[in-house]
């Protein structure tokens, strides 16, 4: 039977001397992943209608559901500002909508702390639908003339892409908590 001193590499988790998660990596990785998701709108995709899901927003929701309390409630403001710079939406729309979504997700977490992946996916689908429809409304108020049917494929792709976003967030969460050498 392998014990803590046997040297077996499969006896996880094992306390090791001079090893701990990097505080910089533990704090920065979630923020960087959400910002990289917001930069996905810069990918050279040619389409007649929007089909790329709002990856930054999906990553933010996945982090909020995987690790509630990791992001402060006000995190929607700077992350929404970053998304506004690259998304092409009217300036301030993502700041407002991401902040409202963070407050709503925080409220939902306090109300239903124990839930499964199906409920998380249903919540994400509802929040993404509200986000895309409100973003379309704000864009139309700012001078656009886009019908709702145009964003329905983007909504379908976003709802179907949420499990992949949650998986990427889970892998990033494991990566950010890797024990590294302390000095």
N, C-alpha and C positions, 0 to 999 in steps of 0.2 A: 504494500500500500504506500503510495507516494506521500511523503510528509513535507513539511516546510523546509527541511534541510536536505531533501533527497536530490535536489537539482533538477527535478522534472519540470519541463517548460510548460506543462499544462495545468499547474496548480494555481490558477488565477482566482481571485486577485491576491497578490502576494505583496506584502510590504517590503520595500527595498530601501536600504539606507541611501540617503542623499538623492532621492528621487521624489518629485512632486510635479503636478501639472504647472505649466508656465502660466503665471497670472496674465501676462500680456496676450498670449495665445487664447487663453480662456475667455478673455473679455473681447478681444478684437475679432475673432473668427466669426461670430454671428453677425456683427455689423458689416464685415467685409463680404460675407456671402450674400446678404440682402442687397448691398450696393452692386455686387457683380450681377445679381439678377436684374437689377434696374438697368444695367448697361447692356443687357441682351437686346434691347431695342435698337442698338447700333449694328446688329448683325445684318449683313447684306442679303436680306430676303426680299424677293420680289413677289408681291401678291396684290390682287386688286382690292382686297378687303383685309382688315386686320385679323390674323389668325394666331399670332404669337401671344401666348398668355402673359399676363403681367407677372413675370417670374419673381421680381423683387417683392411684390405684394404676396405671392404664394409662399415665398421663403419666410417672410415676416410672420404670416399666419401659422406656418408650420413650426417655427421657433416658439411662437406664443402658445401653441398647443402642446409641444413637446416639453418645453421648459418654461412654464408660466412664472413670471417674475424675473426672468433673465433680462428682458428689456424693460426699462422703466416705462410708465404709461406715456410719458412725453416723447418717447423715441419715434413715434409716428411723424412728428414735426420735422426733425432734421433728415430722416430717411425719406420722407415725402418730398422735401425740398430737393434732395439729390435726385429722386426720380423725376421731379418736374423739370430738372435741367436737361434730361435726356429723352423724355417720353414724347414730347411734342404736344402734350396737353396744355391747356391754359395754365399759366403760372399760379400756383397756390391750390390747384384742385387736388393734387395728390397729398399736399400737406394737410389739407382739411379732411379729406376722405381717409387717409391713413391714420390720422389722429382719432377720428371718430371710430374707426375700426378697432384701434387699440383699446379705447375706452370700452367699447362693446364687448370685445374679447375678454377683457379683464373682468367685466361684470358677469359674463357668462361663466368664466372660470370660478368666480366666487359662488355663483348660484349652483353650478353642477361640477363639483371638483372631481367626481369619479365618473368617467365615461370611457367608452371604447372607441376604436378607430372608426366604426361606422358613423357614430354620432359626430366625431371630429370631421369626417369627410362631408357629412350633411351640413354641418355648421360652415365649413369652408366653402361649400357650394353656394350656400345662401349669402355669405359675405362677399364672395367673388361676384355673384350675380348683382348684388346691390352696388358693389363698387363699380363694375363696368357700366351699369345703367345710369348711375349717378354721374360718372365721368362723361358719358355720352351726353347727358343732359347739360352738364356744365359746358362742354365743348359746343353744343348747339346754342346755348345762351350767349356764348362768346362770338357767335357769327357763323357757326357751322350749320349744315343742313343735312345731317346724316340720319337715315331712318334706323329704327331699332333692329330691323332684320339684318343689318350689316354686321352687328357685333355678336349675333347668335352663334356663328361658328367659333369665334374667339372664346365665347362663354363655354361652349361644349369642350373645346380643347383645354381650357383652364380647369374645368371640373375634372376632366379625365387625367390631367397632368398633376393634380394635387398629390396622389400617392407617390409619384416619382419625386416631387418636391419634398415630401415628408421623408422619403428615404434618403435623399441627398442631405437633408438637415440632420437626420440621425447619424449618417456617416461623418458629417462635419462635427457633430457633437462628440462622437467617440474620438475623433482626431484632436479636438481642442483639449481633451482631458487626458491626453497621453502623458505619462510621467517622463519628465526629462531631468537631466542632471542639474542639481542645485549647487550653487557656489557659495 
